[in-house]
């Protein structure tokens, strides 16, 4: 019997290993055969209907039968009166933009704006974009700002809401709006440019490893990872950083004329209430408060571009998000509690 038990245990382990290998092979094959071009679709959510349903569900659970019946009758009469009055529908199109370092989310933002511009009426409609980003690559967030500029160029009012953070590239996008609304403790600003490059040249020399780099053009490569950096290269790199910062300041000043740009373009960031005093934002509130207030006389729609993902990509995305959460938690623990509440 002991032999049979051990044999069964061995067989179970073998089957498990074979199954795991088969799953990995299937994932690899699936990844290699997935199409190069990804097709997505626009999803439109009726936020006004969602809010109305939430309200009804809450009332049904809190009002007694008599009060609920009386309310339903009053609501029915009110609806009939509204149906008799034909008013122009005012639409609010709501977009959420959560940007990463490489700003790859801008491709989805482009599709969302394309969809909105095909139907929006500049006489009655408006767009609200919730921006959440600590910044990233200049060219990516520059394109994001350009996408938001398209809304203004179409003559449609644009409001940007910042509930958590719109710093650096995130603020570059936010400043395009006609109006910026920020939560009291949202992080705003960081109008600056940073570049960090480690150099392993001394480590290579210590281990007798040569590194060769051939370039055409004096400044094709200013600073390198493995080569020996020069003072001339450092000066040129610093000059490029300053030029980029100058363009950033000019861009913000162009869209926020009331700002004292030299005062706020130091690379510092501020909380929402401080940013209001500095005129980096126009109002202290949250996206939820704004949407609920507009819902009284507007039809709210949330617009989202969704790309269909395969099994491998979903797994990779979940793994990446998990690693990002771990990194954020680790950094939070290492932080010296400068902003602890």
QUIPEGI-V792353 format. One record per residue. N is the residue number from 1. RES is the residue in one letter. PHI is phi in radians with two decimals (* if undefined). OMEGA is omega in whole degrees, 0 to 359 (NA if undefined). Layout:
BEGIN
n=N res=RES phi=PHI omega=OMEGA
n=N res=RES phi=PHI omega=OMEGA
END
This chain:
BEGIN
n=1 res=X phi=* omega=179
n=2 res=X phi=-1.09 omega=179
n=3 res=X phi=-1.11 omega=180
n=4 res=X phi=-1.12 omega=179
n=5 res=X phi=-1.10 omega=179
n=6 res=X phi=-1.13 omega=179
n=7 res=X phi=-1.12 omega=179
n=8 res=X phi=-1.10 omega=178
n=9 res=X phi=-1.11 omega=178
n=10 res=X phi=-1.09 omega=181
n=11 res=X phi=-1.10 omega=179
n=12 res=X phi=-1.09 omega=178
n=13 res=X phi=-1.10 omega=181
n=14 res=X phi=-1.08 omega=180
n=15 res=X phi=-1.10 omega=179
n=16 res=X phi=-1.09 omega=180
n=17 res=X phi=-1.12 omega=179
n=18 res=X phi=-1.08 omega=180
n=19 res=X phi=-1.11 omega=179
n=20 res=X phi=-1.10 omega=178
n=21 res=X phi=-1.10 omega=180
n=22 res=X phi=-1.09 omega=179
n=23 res=X phi=-1.11 omega=179
n=24 res=X phi=-1.07 omega=179
n=25 res=X phi=-1.07 omega=179
n=26 res=X phi=-1.09 omega=179
n=27 res=X phi=-1.15 omega=180
n=28 res=X phi=-1.13 omega=179
n=29 res=X phi=-1.10 omega=179
n=30 res=X phi=-1.10 omega=180
n=31 res=X phi=-1.15 omega=182
n=32 res=X phi=-1.26 omega=182
n=33 res=X phi=-1.79 omega=180
n=34 res=X phi=-1.23 omega=183
n=35 res=X phi=-1.13 omega=181
n=36 res=X phi=-1.23 omega=180
n=37 res=X phi=-1.70 omega=181
n=38 res=X phi=-1.80 omega=178
n=39 res=X phi=-1.78 omega=178
n=40 res=X phi=-2.07 omega=180
n=41 res=X phi=-2.57 omega=178
n=42 res=X phi=-1.51 omega=176
n=43 res=X phi=-1.88 omega=179
n=44 res=X phi=-2.04 omega=179
n=45 res=X phi=-1.92 omega=178
n=46 res=X phi=-1.40 omega=182
n=47 res=X phi=-1.19 omega=179
n=48 res=X phi=-1.11 omega=179
n=49 res=X phi=-1.16 omega=179
n=50 res=X phi=-1.09 omega=178
n=51 res=X phi=-1.15 omega=179
n=52 res=X phi=-1.13 omega=179
n=53 res=X phi=-1.13 omega=179
n=54 res=X phi=-1.08 omega=179
n=55 res=X phi=-1.12 omega=181
n=56 res=X phi=-1.11 omega=180
n=57 res=X phi=-1.09 omega=180
n=58 res=X phi=-1.18 omega=181
n=59 res=X phi=-1.16 omega=180
n=60 res=X phi=-1.08 omega=182
n=61 res=X phi=-1.64 omega=183
n=62 res=X phi=-1.97 omega=180
n=63 res=X phi=-1.54 omega=174
n=64 res=X phi=-1.36 omega=186
n=65 res=X phi=-1.04 omega=182
n=66 res=X phi=-1.15 omega=181
n=67 res=X phi=-1.16 omega=180
n=68 res=X phi=-1.16 omega=179
n=69 res=X phi=-1.12 omega=179
n=70 res=X phi=-1.10 omega=179
n=71 res=X phi=-1.15 omega=180
n=72 res=X phi=-1.10 omega=178
n=73 res=X phi=-1.15 omega=179
n=74 res=X phi=-1.11 omega=179
n=75 res=X phi=-1.16 omega=179
n=76 res=X phi=-1.13 omega=178
n=77 res=X phi=-1.12 omega=180
n=78 res=X phi=-1.10 omega=180
n=79 res=X phi=-1.15 omega=179
n=80 res=X phi=-1.12 omega=179
n=81 res=X phi=-1.15 omega=179
n=82 res=X phi=-1.18 omega=179
n=83 res=X phi=-1.13 omega=180
n=84 res=X phi=-1.29 omega=181
n=85 res=X phi=-1.63 omega=181
n=86 res=X phi=-1.57 omega=179
n=87 res=X phi=-2.01 omega=176
n=88 res=X phi=-1.23 omega=181
n=89 res=X phi=-1.30 omega=177
n=90 res=X phi=-1.83 omega=184
n=91 res=X phi=-1.78 omega=172
n=92 res=X phi=-2.10 omega=179
n=93 res=X phi=-1.80 omega=187
n=94 res=X phi=-1.93 omega=180
n=95 res=X phi=-2.19 omega=173
n=96 res=X phi=-1.90 omega=178
n=97 res=X phi=-2.09 omega=176
n=98 res=X phi=-1.93 omega=188
n=99 res=X phi=-1.61 omega=176
n=100 res=X phi=-1.83 omega=183
n=101 res=X phi=-1.05 omega=183
n=102 res=X phi=-1.56 omega=176
n=103 res=X phi=0.98 omega=180
n=104 res=X phi=-1.17 omega=179
n=105 res=X phi=-1.18 omega=180
n=106 res=X phi=-1.09 omega=179
n=107 res=X phi=-1.10 omega=176
n=108 res=X phi=-1.23 omega=177
n=109 res=X phi=-1.04 omega=179
n=110 res=X phi=-1.00 omega=181
n=111 res=X phi=-1.14 omega=180
n=112 res=X phi=-1.13 omega=179
n=113 res=X phi=-1.20 omega=176
n=114 res=X phi=-0.97 omega=182
n=115 res=X phi=-1.11 omega=182
n=116 res=X phi=-1.13 omega=184
n=117 res=X phi=-1.15 omega=179
n=118 res=X phi=-1.31 omega=184
n=119 res=X phi=-2.21 omega=185
n=120 res=X phi=-1.18 omega=178
n=121 res=X phi=-1.85 omega=184
n=122 res=X phi=-1.15 omega=180
n=123 res=X phi=-1.38 omega=186
n=124 res=X phi=-2.24 omega=190
n=125 res=X phi=-1.68 omega=176
n=126 res=X phi=-2.61 omega=181
n=127 res=X phi=-2.14 omega=175
n=128 res=X phi=-2.10 omega=179
n=129 res=X phi=-2.08 omega=174
n=130 res=X phi=-1.58 omega=183
n=131 res=X phi=-1.81 omega=174
n=132 res=X phi=-2.35 omega=181
n=133 res=X phi=-2.91 omega=175
n=134 res=X phi=-1.65 omega=177
n=135 res=X phi=1.78 omega=183
n=136 res=X phi=2.98 omega=184
n=137 res=X phi=-1.14 omega=185
n=138 res=X phi=-1.09 omega=184
n=139 res=X phi=-1.14 omega=180
n=140 res=X phi=-1.20 omega=181
n=141 res=X phi=-1.33 omega=173
n=142 res=X phi=-1.11 omega=177
n=143 res=X phi=-1.16 omega=177
n=144 res=X phi=-1.06 omega=178
n=145 res=X phi=-1.11 omega=179
n=146 res=X phi=-1.13 omega=178
n=147 res=X phi=-1.12 omega=178
n=148 res=X phi=-1.17 omega=178
n=149 res=X phi=-1.07 omega=179
n=150 res=X phi=-1.01 omega=180
n=151 res=X phi=-1.14 omega=179
n=152 res=X phi=-1.16 omega=179
n=153 res=X phi=-1.11 omega=178
n=154 res=X phi=-1.42 omega=178
n=155 res=X phi=1.43 omega=181
n=156 res=X phi=-1.77 omega=179
n=157 res=X phi=-1.01 omega=183
n=158 res=X phi=-2.17 omega=175
n=159 res=X phi=-2.09 omega=175
n=160 res=X phi=-1.92 omega=177
n=161 res=X phi=-1.90 omega=177
n=162 res=X phi=-2.14 omega=180
n=163 res=X phi=-1.55 omega=183
n=164 res=X phi=-2.13 omega=185
n=165 res=X phi=-2.68 omega=169
n=166 res=X phi=-2.45 omega=184
n=167 res=X phi=-2.11 omega=179
n=168 res=X phi=0.95 omega=179
n=169 res=X phi=-1.05 omega=177
n=170 res=X phi=-1.10 omega=178
n=171 res=X phi=-1.30 omega=176
n=172 res=X phi=-1.00 omega=177
n=173 res=X phi=-1.26 omega=185
n=174 res=X phi=-1.09 omega=186
n=175 res=X phi=-1.15 omega=179
n=176 res=X phi=-1.21 omega=188
n=177 res=X phi=-1.13 omega=173
n=178 res=X phi=-1.19 omega=182
n=179 res=X phi=-2.57 omega=177
n=180 res=X phi=-2.01 omega=178
n=181 res=X phi=-2.00 omega=183
n=182 res=X phi=-2.27 omega=174
n=183 res=X phi=-1.22 omega=185
n=184 res=X phi=-0.95 omega=183
n=185 res=X phi=-1.93 omega=174
n=186 res=X phi=-1.17 omega=180
n=187 res=X phi=-1.60 omega=187
n=188 res=X phi=-2.22 omega=171
n=189 res=X phi=1.92 omega=184
n=190 res=X phi=0.98 omega=179
n=191 res=X phi=-1.40 omega=182
n=192 res=X phi=-2.79 omega=181
n=193 res=X phi=-2.30 omega=180
n=194 res=X phi=-2.37 omega=175
n=195 res=X phi=-2.51 omega=181
n=196 res=X phi=-2.22 omega=182
n=197 res=X phi=-2.32 omega=175
n=198 res=X phi=-1.27 omega=178
n=199 res=X phi=-2.29 omega=184
n=200 res=X phi=-1.90 omega=186
n=201 res=X phi=-1.09 omega=181
n=202 res=X phi=-1.14 omega=177
n=203 res=X phi=-1.14 omega=178
n=204 res=X phi=-1.13 omega=180
n=205 res=X phi=-1.10 omega=180
n=206 res=X phi=-1.07 omega=181
n=207 res=X phi=-1.78 omega=177
n=208 res=X phi=0.98 omega=178
n=209 res=X phi=-1.91 omega=178
n=210 res=X phi=-1.53 omega=176
n=211 res=X phi=-2.24 omega=181
n=212 res=X phi=-1.99 omega=177
n=213 res=X phi=-2.43 omega=181
n=214 res=X phi=-1.99 omega=179
n=215 res=X phi=-2.27 omega=173
n=216 res=X phi=-2.07 omega=187
n=217 res=X phi=1.97 omega=188
n=218 res=X phi=-1.00 omega=184
n=219 res=X phi=-2.01 omega=176
n=220 res=X phi=-1.05 omega=176
n=221 res=X phi=-2.39 omega=182
n=222 res=X phi=-1.55 omega=176
n=223 res=X phi=-2.01 omega=183
n=224 res=X phi=-2.24 omega=178
n=225 res=X phi=-1.38 omega=189
n=226 res=X phi=-2.04 omega=179
n=227 res=X phi=-1.44 omega=178
n=228 res=X phi=-1.52 omega=182
n=229 res=X phi=-1.32 omega=182
n=230 res=X phi=-1.97 omega=177
n=231 res=X phi=-1.09 omega=179
n=232 res=X phi=-1.12 omega=178
n=233 res=X phi=-1.13 omega=179
n=234 res=X phi=-1.12 omega=180
n=235 res=X phi=-1.10 omega=180
n=236 res=X phi=-1.16 omega=179
n=237 res=X phi=-1.09 omega=178
n=238 res=X phi=-1.09 omega=179
n=239 res=X phi=-1.08 omega=179
n=240 res=X phi=-1.14 omega=178
n=241 res=X phi=-1.11 omega=180
n=242 res=X phi=-1.12 omega=178
n=243 res=X phi=-1.10 omega=179
n=244 res=X phi=-1.11 omega=178
n=245 res=X phi=-1.11 omega=178
n=246 res=X phi=-1.08 omega=178
n=247 res=X phi=-1.12 omega=179
n=248 res=X phi=-1.07 omega=180
n=249 res=X phi=-1.06 omega=180
n=250 res=X phi=-1.09 omega=181
n=251 res=X phi=-1.12 omega=180
n=252 res=X phi=-1.15 omega=181
n=253 res=X phi=-1.08 omega=180
n=254 res=X phi=-1.15 omega=182
n=255 res=X phi=-1.65 omega=180
n=256 res=X phi=-2.20 omega=188
n=257 res=X phi=-1.09 omega=183
n=258 res=X phi=-1.36 omega=182
n=259 res=X phi=-1.29 omega=166
n=260 res=X phi=-1.57 omega=193
n=261 res=X phi=-1.02 omega=181
n=262 res=X phi=-1.19 omega=180
n=263 res=X phi=-1.33 omega=185
n=264 res=X phi=-1.85 omega=183
n=265 res=X phi=-1.65 omega=182
n=266 res=X phi=-1.72 omega=184
n=267 res=X phi=1.57 omega=178
n=268 res=X phi=-1.34 omega=172
n=269 res=X phi=-2.21 omega=183
n=270 res=X phi=-2.34 omega=173
n=271 res=X phi=-1.40 omega=188
n=272 res=X phi=-0.90 omega=182
n=273 res=X phi=-1.14 omega=176
n=274 res=X phi=-1.22 omega=180
n=275 res=X phi=-1.12 omega=178
n=276 res=X phi=-1.13 omega=179
n=277 res=X phi=-1.11 omega=180
n=278 res=X phi=-1.52 omega=179
n=279 res=X phi=1.19 omega=173
n=280 res=X phi=-1.33 omega=176
n=281 res=X phi=-2.26 omega=185
n=282 res=X phi=-1.93 omega=185
n=283 res=X phi=-2.77 omega=176
n=284 res=X phi=-1.78 omega=179
n=285 res=X phi=-3.00 omega=176
n=286 res=X phi=-2.14 omega=179
n=287 res=X phi=-1.10 omega=180
n=288 res=X phi=-1.12 omega=179
n=289 res=X phi=-1.09 omega=181
n=290 res=X phi=-1.11 omega=182
n=291 res=X phi=-1.12 omega=180
n=292 res=X phi=-1.18 omega=178
n=293 res=X phi=-1.22 omega=179
n=294 res=X phi=-1.24 omega=183
n=295 res=X phi=-1.13 omega=181
n=296 res=X phi=-1.14 omega=180
n=297 res=X phi=-2.41 omega=177
n=298 res=X phi=-2.36 omega=172
n=299 res=X phi=-1.70 omega=184
n=300 res=X phi=-1.74 omega=176
n=301 res=X phi=-2.28 omega=172
n=302 res=X phi=-1.71 omega=183
n=303 res=X phi=-1.97 omega=182
n=304 res=X phi=-2.48 omega=175
n=305 res=X phi=-1.68 omega=183
n=306 res=X phi=-2.06 omega=178
n=307 res=X phi=-1.71 omega=178
n=308 res=X phi=-1.26 omega=183
n=309 res=X phi=-2.00 omega=176
n=310 res=X phi=-1.41 omega=182
n=311 res=X phi=-1.06 omega=182
n=312 res=X phi=-1.10 omega=182
n=313 res=X phi=-1.18 omega=178
n=314 res=X phi=-1.10 omega=179
n=315 res=X phi=-1.10 omega=179
n=316 res=X phi=-1.10 omega=180
n=317 res=X phi=-1.15 omega=179
n=318 res=X phi=-1.12 omega=178
n=319 res=X phi=-1.12 omega=179
n=320 res=X phi=-1.09 omega=178
n=321 res=X phi=-1.11 omega=179
n=322 res=X phi=-1.12 omega=179
n=323 res=X phi=-1.13 omega=179
n=324 res=X phi=-1.13 omega=178
n=325 res=X phi=-1.13 omega=178
n=326 res=X phi=-1.09 omega=180
n=327 res=X phi=-1.11 omega=180
n=328 res=X phi=-1.13 omega=179
n=329 res=X phi=-1.12 omega=180
n=330 res=X phi=-1.12 omega=179
n=331 res=X phi=-1.12 omega=180
n=332 res=X phi=-1.14 omega=180
n=333 res=X phi=-1.24 omega=180
n=334 res=X phi=-1.37 omega=181
n=335 res=X phi=-1.09 omega=182
n=336 res=X phi=-1.46 omega=175
n=337 res=X phi=1.06 omega=179
n=338 res=X phi=-1.11 omega=183
n=339 res=X phi=-1.99 omega=180
n=340 res=X phi=-1.20 omega=179
n=341 res=X phi=-1.80 omega=NA
END
